Amino acid sequence: MTRKRGRVLVAGATGRTGRLVLDALADTPFLVRALTRDSNAKSVLRARGADEVVVGDLLDRDTARDAVTDVDAVVSAVGVAAGLDTIRGDLVDGEGIENLVEAAAAADIRRFVLMSSIGVGNSKDGLPLSLRAILTATGVLPAKERSERRLRNAPLAHTIIRPGALTDAPTTDEVLVGEGGDSVSGSIPRADVANVLAHSLFTRETENRTFEVVSRPGLRDRTNHTVDIRWTPIPQGDSDPCRGEREPAD
């Protein structure tokens, strides 16, 4: 996405990473639409910078279609906690993201940025074996792998970000970017991940690529395939001509 106007959908906006994505986009010249399953979260999301709030579950295809209506780009920070309850039923990490990708492709979305996880696909060795076993048994990693594959096969300019173990520490602004699966491992603050997701929207160099990301302080013993990305600055300002053309939707 390169034009300095338009509408961005943030899926998973009430999650801890999703809220930080809203913060990163709050002062940009874009209409920001937040998608949440929590009907009580509207005021909180608007306070974080969301211009519009859509309430619904991505496991419902109609929700996915409604969420991407008139949208130029999507940032998905969707994820499910890896508890025993996730063993039952469909996961938003899998079927939900697949529904969102399908809807985005049908709507001719310009850009799709997906938060996945180290441990998925060819990055499996970047996750400790014990944790990988749990996330595989609960279906989380297989679901994320399916959604990654669906996005790569879709006619969408996309970026897939696989963060290491997420922490609630302050941003470090020292992100190590790996590419090739067996690249980097360790931890990273959610704030750093949110910044990477937001910057990926505007950085052509990241299109149609998959990256593993950790923070330098959280790096754990793997530095095989780090790459240097020249991140495009996130546009700032509030003079977007698109603002005010449509009534914000609840």
C-alpha positions as CSV (number, residue, x, y, z in Angstrom):
1,M,0.0,0.0,0.0
2,T,1.7,3.2,-1.1
3,R,-1.0,5.9,-1.5
4,K,-1.3,8.3,1.4
5,R,-5.0,7.9,1.9
6,G,-7.5,5.0,2.4
7,R,-8.8,2.6,5.0
8,V,-6.9,0.1,7.0
9,L,-8.6,-2.9,8.8
10,V,-6.9,-4.1,12.0
11,A,-8.2,-7.6,12.8
12,G,-7.8,-8.8,16.3
13,A,-7.9,-5.2,17.5
14,T,-8.7,-5.9,21.1
15,G,-5.8,-8.3,21.6
16,R,-2.6,-7.0,23.3
17,T,-0.7,-6.8,20.0
18,G,-3.8,-5.5,18.1
19,R,-4.2,-2.6,20.4
20,L,-0.6,-1.6,19.9
21,V,-1.1,-1.7,16.1
22,L,-4.0,0.8,16.6
23,D,-1.5,3.0,18.5
24,A,1.0,2.8,15.6
25,L,-1.6,3.8,13.1
26,A,-3.5,6.4,15.2
27,D,-1.7,9.5,13.9
28,T,-1.6,8.4,10.2
29,P,-3.7,9.9,7.5
30,F,-5.8,6.7,7.2
31,L,-9.2,5.7,8.3
32,V,-8.6,2.8,10.8
33,R,-11.3,0.2,11.1
34,A,-11.0,-2.2,14.1
35,L,-12.5,-5.7,14.1
36,T,-13.4,-7.3,17.4
37,R,-15.6,-10.0,18.8
38,D,-16.2,-7.9,21.9
39,S,-19.3,-5.7,21.5
40,N,-18.3,-3.9,24.7
41,A,-14.9,-2.8,23.4
42,K,-16.1,0.0,21.0
43,S,-15.3,2.9,23.3
44,V,-11.9,1.5,24.2
45,L,-11.0,0.9,20.6
46,R,-12.1,4.4,19.6
47,A,-9.9,5.8,22.4
48,R,-7.0,3.9,20.9
49,G,-7.5,5.6,17.5
50,A,-10.0,3.5,15.7
51,D,-12.3,5.5,13.4
52,E,-14.7,2.6,12.9
53,V,-15.4,-0.5,14.8
54,V,-16.9,-3.7,13.4
55,V,-18.1,-6.4,15.8
56,G,-18.1,-10.0,14.6
57,D,-16.3,-13.3,14.5
58,L,-14.0,-14.2,11.6
59,L,-15.2,-17.8,11.8
60,D,-18.3,-16.3,10.2
61,R,-17.6,-15.7,6.5
62,D,-20.2,-12.8,6.5
63,T,-18.2,-11.0,9.2
64,A,-15.1,-11.3,7.1
65,R,-16.8,-9.9,4.0
66,D,-18.3,-7.0,6.0
67,A,-15.0,-6.2,7.6
68,V,-13.1,-5.7,4.3
69,T,-15.8,-3.7,2.6
70,D,-14.2,-0.5,1.2
71,V,-10.9,-1.4,2.8
72,D,-7.5,-0.8,1.1
73,A,-5.3,-2.9,3.4
74,V,-5.5,-5.4,6.2
75,V,-3.3,-6.0,9.3
76,S,-4.2,-9.2,11.1
77,A,-3.0,-9.5,14.7
78,V,-5.5,-12.3,15.3
79,G,-4.5,-15.1,17.7
80,V,-5.9,-17.5,20.2
81,A,-4.5,-18.4,23.6
82,A,-2.8,-21.8,23.6
83,G,-5.0,-23.3,26.4
84,L,-6.7,-26.7,26.5
85,D,-9.9,-25.1,25.3
86,T,-8.4,-24.4,21.9
87,I,-8.3,-28.1,21.2
88,R,-12.0,-28.0,20.6
89,G,-13.6,-26.6,17.4
90,D,-12.2,-24.3,14.7
91,L,-9.5,-21.8,15.5
92,V,-9.5,-18.2,14.3
93,D,-5.8,-18.6,13.6
94,G,-6.8,-21.1,10.9
95,E,-10.3,-20.9,9.5
96,G,-10.9,-17.4,10.7
97,I,-7.8,-16.1,8.8
98,E,-8.6,-18.2,5.8
99,N,-12.1,-16.5,5.7
100,L,-10.4,-13.1,6.0
101,V,-8.0,-13.9,3.2
102,E,-10.7,-15.2,0.9
103,A,-12.8,-12.0,1.6
104,A,-9.8,-9.8,1.0
105,A,-9.0,-11.4,-2.3
106,A,-12.6,-11.1,-3.5
107,A,-12.6,-7.4,-2.5
108,D,-9.3,-6.8,-4.4
109,I,-7.5,-5.5,-1.2
110,R,-4.2,-3.8,-2.0
111,R,-2.2,-5.2,0.9
112,F,-2.4,-7.9,3.6
113,V,0.0,-8.1,6.6
114,L,-0.4,-11.2,8.8
115,M,1.1,-11.9,12.2
116,S,1.9,-15.6,12.5
117,S,4.5,-17.2,14.8
118,I,8.0,-18.6,14.9
119,G,7.5,-22.3,15.1
120,V,5.3,-22.4,12.0
121,G,6.4,-24.3,8.9
122,N,10.1,-24.1,8.2
123,S,10.7,-22.0,11.3
124,K,9.8,-24.9,13.6
125,D,13.3,-25.2,15.1
126,G,13.1,-21.7,16.3
127,L,10.6,-22.8,19.0
128,P,11.6,-24.9,22.0
129,L,10.5,-28.5,21.5
130,S,8.3,-28.6,24.6
131,L,6.3,-25.5,23.6
132,R,6.1,-26.6,20.0
133,A,4.6,-29.9,21.2
134,I,1.9,-28.0,23.1
135,L,1.1,-25.6,20.3
136,T,0.9,-28.5,17.8
137,A,-1.3,-30.6,20.1
138,T,-3.7,-27.8,20.7
139,G,-3.9,-27.1,16.9
140,V,-2.5,-23.6,17.0
141,L,0.6,-24.2,14.9
142,P,-1.2,-26.3,12.3
143,A,-3.9,-23.6,12.0
144,K,-1.3,-20.9,11.5
145,E,0.4,-22.9,8.9
146,R,-2.8,-23.3,7.0
147,S,-3.5,-19.6,7.1
148,E,0.0,-18.8,5.9
149,R,-0.3,-21.1,3.0
150,R,-3.8,-19.7,2.1
151,L,-2.4,-16.2,2.1
152,R,0.7,-17.1,0.0
153,N,-1.6,-18.7,-2.6
154,A,-4.0,-15.8,-2.7
155,P,-3.7,-13.0,-5.3
156,L,-2.7,-10.5,-2.6
157,A,0.4,-8.5,-2.0
158,H,1.2,-9.8,1.4
159,T,3.8,-9.9,4.2
160,I,3.9,-12.6,6.9
161,I,5.6,-11.7,10.2
162,R,6.5,-14.6,12.5
163,P,7.4,-13.1,15.9
164,G,9.2,-15.0,18.6
165,A,7.8,-15.4,22.2
166,L,5.8,-12.3,22.8
167,T,6.4,-10.1,25.9
168,D,4.7,-7.0,27.3
169,A,8.0,-5.2,27.8
170,P,8.5,-1.7,26.3
171,T,9.5,-1.4,22.7
172,T,13.3,-1.9,22.1
173,D,13.4,-0.5,18.5
174,E,16.1,-3.2,18.1
175,V,14.4,-5.8,15.9
176,L,16.3,-8.6,14.2
177,V,14.7,-9.8,11.1
178,G,15.3,-13.3,9.8
179,E,14.2,-14.9,6.6
180,G,14.3,-18.5,5.6
181,G,12.7,-20.3,8.6
182,D,15.8,-21.4,10.4
183,S,16.9,-17.8,11.1
184,V,16.4,-16.3,14.5
185,S,14.7,-17.4,17.7
186,G,14.0,-15.8,21.1
187,S,11.5,-13.2,22.3
188,I,10.2,-9.8,21.3
189,P,8.0,-7.2,22.9
190,R,4.5,-6.9,21.4
191,A,5.2,-3.2,20.8
192,D,8.1,-4.0,18.5
193,V,5.9,-6.5,16.6
194,A,3.1,-3.9,16.2
195,N,5.6,-1.5,14.8
196,V,6.9,-4.1,12.3
197,L,3.3,-4.9,11.2
198,A,2.5,-1.3,10.7
199,H,5.7,-0.5,8.8
200,S,5.2,-3.5,6.6
201,L,2.1,-1.9,5.1
202,F,4.2,0.8,3.5
203,T,7.5,-1.0,2.8
204,R,7.5,-2.5,-0.7
205,E,10.6,-4.4,0.1
206,T,8.5,-6.7,2.4
207,E,5.9,-7.7,-0.2
208,N,5.3,-11.4,-0.7
209,R,7.9,-12.3,1.9
210,T,7.9,-14.1,5.2
211,F,10.1,-13.0,8.1
212,E,11.0,-14.2,11.6
213,V,11.5,-11.4,14.1
214,V,12.9,-11.1,17.6
215,S,14.4,-8.3,19.5
216,R,18.2,-8.0,19.9
217,P,17.9,-8.3,23.7
218,G,15.7,-11.3,23.4
219,L,17.8,-13.2,20.8
220,R,18.5,-16.8,21.6
221,D,21.4,-18.4,19.8
222,R,20.2,-18.3,16.1
223,T,21.5,-15.7,13.6
224,N,21.7,-17.7,10.4
225,H,19.7,-15.6,8.0
226,T,19.2,-12.0,9.2
227,V,18.3,-9.5,6.6
228,D,18.4,-5.7,6.5
229,I,15.0,-4.1,5.7
230,R,14.8,-0.4,4.8
231,W,11.6,0.3,6.5
232,T,9.5,3.1,5.0
233,P,8.4,5.6,7.6
234,I,4.7,5.4,8.6
235,P,3.0,8.5,7.1
236,Q,1.8,11.0,9.7
237,G,-0.8,13.7,9.7
238,D,-4.6,14.1,9.7
239,S,-5.3,15.6,6.4
240,D,-6.5,12.5,4.6
241,P,-9.1,13.4,1.9
242,C,-10.9,10.2,2.6
243,R,-11.7,11.2,6.1
244,G,-15.3,12.5,6.3
245,E,-16.4,11.0,3.0
246,R,-18.1,8.1,4.9
247,E,-19.9,8.1,8.2
248,P,-17.9,6.0,10.7
249,A,-19.6,2.7,11.2
250,D,-20.3,1.0,14.5
